[in-house]
Amino acid sequence: MRNKNMTLTIGITAFLFIFIISLIYVLYCYSYYDGYQKEKYLDEFKKRDYDFVYERLTDKDKINREEFNKVIDLMYNQNTLENIYNTYYKDSNLYSNSEEFIKEFYYGNKKITLDDIEFMKEGKSNLFKRSKFYYKKVNVNNGVNNSAIGIIDNVTFNIERNSTLRIDNKLLNCKEDKCVVDYMFMGLHEVNYISNNYTYYGIVNVTSNVRDINITVLDSLINVKLNLETGVDVFKDQNIINNS
């Protein structure tokens, strides 16, 4: 009788153990997993693991990591901004000092939440498969301006006719007064603009809310030197961003 009771007790215990484990697994698959993934993506962005972020961007195959790194460096590296200020703006009247300039363009001080991230979900989690998540867009704010991390398509830059425009040292193939870029990263980009034999420098903020940008009215645009040549072949050795 004792052996029978022992066997029954072991059987019930094993059944309850298996039942509880199965229940936890079901809850994990259907209720917990997706939320856990979103929290993980948030934490990786907060930790500034930008390799992780790039690998999980939607449409990342459209643009290489080098272009992504340039955007991240401009937005999250105060030394880079300090160098830009000293090179282009120090002797201008646009910014009173480097602190004001950095406050305008540095995005590393503000923390983001899940509400700031737009995810793209692939598949559905069940007992046998797991859904995959990608960063579609991460909205960021520095207390002065709003920007975003992610990939955007069909961005138009408007320029004066017979002008030359490059973004992050890449020459755009413009038609008349418009330069249309198929894919690019949102966020901050360096601008080099030649018009009427003058060379200008500036920083442009690209977001999904603004896809049509007039370069000539950028607040940060500054004349950096007189171009004594025509400007036609100045960037002939640079890569050209393909347009539609």
C-alpha positions as CSV (number, residue, x, y, z in Angstrom):
1,M,0.0,0.0,0.0
2,R,2.9,2.4,0.9
3,N,4.5,1.7,-2.5
4,K,1.2,2.3,-4.3
5,N,0.7,5.7,-2.5
6,M,4.3,6.6,-3.2
7,T,3.8,5.9,-6.9
8,L,0.6,7.8,-6.9
9,T,2.2,10.8,-5.2
10,I,5.2,10.8,-7.6
11,G,2.8,10.5,-10.6
12,I,0.7,13.5,-9.4
13,T,3.8,15.5,-8.6
14,A,5.2,14.8,-12.1
15,F,1.9,15.7,-13.7
16,L,1.7,18.9,-11.9
17,F,5.3,19.8,-12.6
18,I,4.8,19.1,-16.3
19,F,1.5,21.0,-16.3
20,I,3.1,24.0,-14.7
21,I,6.1,24.0,-17.0
22,S,3.8,23.7,-20.0
23,L,1.6,26.5,-18.8
24,I,4.7,28.7,-18.3
25,Y,5.9,27.9,-21.8
26,V,2.5,28.7,-23.3
27,L,2.4,32.0,-21.4
28,Y,6.0,32.7,-22.5
29,C,5.2,32.1,-26.2
30,Y,1.9,33.9,-26.4
31,S,2.1,36.6,-23.8
32,Y,5.6,37.3,-22.6
33,Y,8.0,36.8,-25.6
34,D,6.9,39.8,-27.7
35,G,7.0,42.2,-24.8
36,Y,10.4,40.9,-23.7
37,Q,11.8,41.4,-27.2
38,K,10.5,45.0,-27.3
39,E,12.1,45.7,-23.9
40,K,15.4,44.1,-25.1
41,Y,15.4,46.4,-28.2
42,L,14.8,49.4,-26.0
43,D,17.6,48.4,-23.6
44,E,20.1,47.9,-26.5
45,F,19.3,51.3,-27.9
46,K,19.7,52.9,-24.4
47,K,23.1,51.1,-24.1
48,R,24.1,52.6,-27.4
49,D,24.7,49.2,-29.0
50,Y,24.4,50.6,-32.5
51,D,25.7,47.4,-34.1
52,F,22.6,45.7,-32.7
53,V,20.4,48.5,-33.8
54,Y,21.8,48.6,-37.4
55,E,21.4,44.8,-37.8
56,R,17.7,45.0,-36.8
57,L,16.7,48.0,-38.9
58,T,14.0,47.6,-41.5
59,D,15.5,47.9,-45.1
60,K,19.0,47.9,-43.7
61,D,20.2,46.2,-46.9
62,K,19.4,49.4,-48.8
63,I,22.1,51.4,-47.0
64,N,25.5,50.4,-45.7
65,R,26.7,50.5,-42.1
66,E,29.2,53.3,-42.9
67,E,26.4,55.7,-43.7
68,F,24.6,54.7,-40.6
69,N,27.7,55.2,-38.5
70,K,28.1,58.8,-39.8
71,V,24.6,59.7,-38.7
72,I,25.1,58.1,-35.3
73,D,28.5,59.9,-34.9
74,L,27.0,63.3,-35.7
75,M,24.1,62.9,-33.3
76,Y,25.8,61.1,-30.4
77,N,29.4,62.2,-30.4
78,Q,30.0,65.6,-28.7
79,N,33.7,65.6,-29.9
80,T,32.5,65.5,-33.5
81,L,30.1,68.3,-32.9
82,E,32.8,70.3,-31.2
83,N,35.1,69.9,-34.2
84,I,32.4,71.0,-36.6
85,Y,31.7,74.0,-34.5
86,N,35.4,75.0,-34.4
87,T,35.8,74.4,-38.1
88,Y,32.7,76.2,-39.5
89,Y,30.8,78.2,-36.8
90,K,33.2,79.5,-34.3
91,D,33.8,82.8,-36.0
92,S,30.2,83.2,-37.2
93,N,27.1,84.8,-35.6
94,L,24.9,81.7,-35.8
95,Y,25.8,80.3,-32.4
96,S,27.3,82.2,-29.5
97,N,29.4,79.3,-28.3
98,S,30.0,75.6,-28.7
99,E,27.7,74.7,-25.9
100,E,24.8,76.3,-27.7
101,F,25.7,74.5,-30.9
102,I,26.0,71.1,-29.2
103,K,22.7,71.7,-27.4
104,E,21.1,72.2,-30.8
105,F,22.4,69.0,-32.4
106,Y,23.5,66.5,-29.6
107,Y,20.9,63.8,-28.9
108,G,22.7,61.8,-26.2
109,N,21.2,63.3,-23.1
110,K,17.6,62.2,-23.4
111,K,16.4,58.7,-22.7
112,I,13.8,57.0,-24.8
113,T,10.9,54.8,-23.9
114,L,8.9,52.1,-25.7
115,D,6.5,54.7,-26.9
116,D,9.3,56.3,-28.9
117,I,10.0,53.1,-30.9
118,E,8.0,52.0,-33.9
119,F,8.5,48.3,-34.5
120,M,7.9,46.1,-37.5
121,K,6.8,42.6,-36.5
122,E,7.5,39.6,-38.8
123,G,5.5,36.5,-38.1
124,K,3.6,35.5,-35.0
125,S,4.8,33.7,-31.9
126,N,3.4,30.3,-31.1
127,L,4.5,27.0,-29.5
128,F,6.9,26.3,-32.4
129,K,7.9,29.7,-33.9
130,R,8.9,33.1,-32.7
131,S,8.0,36.4,-34.2
132,K,10.9,38.7,-35.3
133,F,11.1,42.4,-34.5
134,Y,12.8,45.2,-36.4
135,Y,13.3,48.9,-35.6
136,K,11.1,50.7,-38.1
137,K,11.7,54.1,-36.5
138,V,13.1,55.4,-33.2
139,N,11.9,58.9,-32.3
140,V,14.5,60.9,-30.4
141,N,14.5,64.3,-28.8
142,N,17.3,66.5,-27.4
143,G,15.1,69.1,-25.6
144,V,15.4,71.4,-28.6
145,N,14.5,69.4,-31.7
146,N,12.9,66.2,-32.7
147,S,14.6,63.7,-34.9
148,A,14.6,60.0,-35.6
149,I,16.7,56.9,-36.3
150,G,15.6,54.7,-39.2
151,I,15.5,54.4,-42.9
152,I,13.3,56.6,-45.1
153,D,12.7,56.5,-48.9
154,N,12.0,59.2,-51.5
155,V,13.5,62.3,-49.9
156,T,13.7,65.4,-52.1
157,F,16.3,68.1,-51.6
158,N,15.5,71.4,-53.4
159,I,18.4,73.5,-54.6
160,E,19.1,76.4,-56.9
161,R,19.6,75.5,-60.6
162,N,23.2,74.8,-61.6
163,S,24.1,74.1,-58.0
164,T,26.0,71.1,-56.5
165,L,24.9,69.3,-53.4
166,R,26.5,66.5,-51.4
167,I,25.2,64.8,-48.3
168,D,27.7,63.2,-46.0
169,N,30.4,63.6,-48.6
170,K,28.4,61.9,-51.3
171,L,27.5,63.8,-54.4
172,L,23.8,63.8,-55.3
173,N,22.8,63.4,-59.0
174,C,20.4,66.3,-59.2
175,K,18.1,67.2,-62.1
176,E,17.7,70.9,-62.5
177,D,16.7,72.1,-59.0
178,K,15.7,68.8,-57.3
179,C,17.7,65.9,-55.9
180,V,15.7,62.8,-55.1
181,V,17.3,60.1,-52.9
182,D,15.7,56.7,-53.0
183,Y,16.8,55.6,-49.5
184,M,18.7,57.3,-46.7
185,F,18.9,57.3,-42.9
186,M,16.8,59.7,-40.9
187,G,18.6,61.9,-38.5
188,L,21.3,64.5,-38.9
189,H,23.5,64.8,-42.0
190,E,26.3,67.1,-43.1
191,V,25.6,69.3,-46.1
192,N,28.1,70.7,-48.6
193,Y,26.4,73.0,-51.1
194,I,27.9,75.0,-54.0
195,S,25.8,77.7,-55.6
196,N,26.7,80.8,-57.5
197,N,30.4,80.0,-57.0
198,Y,30.0,80.0,-53.2
199,T,30.5,77.0,-50.9
200,Y,28.2,76.4,-48.0
201,Y,28.2,74.0,-45.1
202,G,25.2,73.0,-43.0
203,I,23.5,70.3,-41.0
204,V,20.1,68.9,-42.1
205,N,17.6,67.0,-40.0
206,V,15.8,64.3,-42.0
207,T,12.6,62.8,-40.6
208,S,9.6,61.0,-42.0
209,N,7.5,64.1,-41.4
210,V,9.7,66.2,-43.8
211,R,10.5,64.5,-47.1
212,D,10.8,67.7,-49.1
213,I,13.7,69.8,-47.9
214,N,14.8,73.2,-49.2
215,I,18.6,73.4,-48.7
216,T,18.7,77.1,-49.3
217,V,16.8,78.0,-46.1
218,L,18.5,75.7,-43.6
219,D,19.1,77.6,-40.4
220,S,22.5,76.1,-40.0
221,L,23.7,76.9,-43.6
222,I,26.8,79.0,-43.6
223,N,29.1,80.4,-46.3
224,V,32.5,78.9,-45.7
225,K,34.6,80.1,-48.6
226,L,34.5,81.6,-52.1
227,N,34.7,79.0,-54.8
228,L,36.8,80.7,-57.6
229,E,36.1,77.9,-60.0
230,T,32.9,76.9,-61.7
231,G,32.2,74.2,-59.1
232,V,31.1,71.7,-61.9
233,D,34.0,69.2,-61.3
234,V,34.7,69.9,-57.7
235,F,33.3,66.6,-56.5
236,K,34.0,64.5,-59.6
237,D,35.9,61.9,-57.5
238,Q,33.1,61.5,-55.0
239,N,30.5,58.6,-55.0
240,I,27.2,59.6,-56.4
241,I,23.9,58.7,-54.6
242,N,21.6,57.1,-57.1
243,N,18.3,58.8,-57.7
244,S,15.0,57.8,-59.0
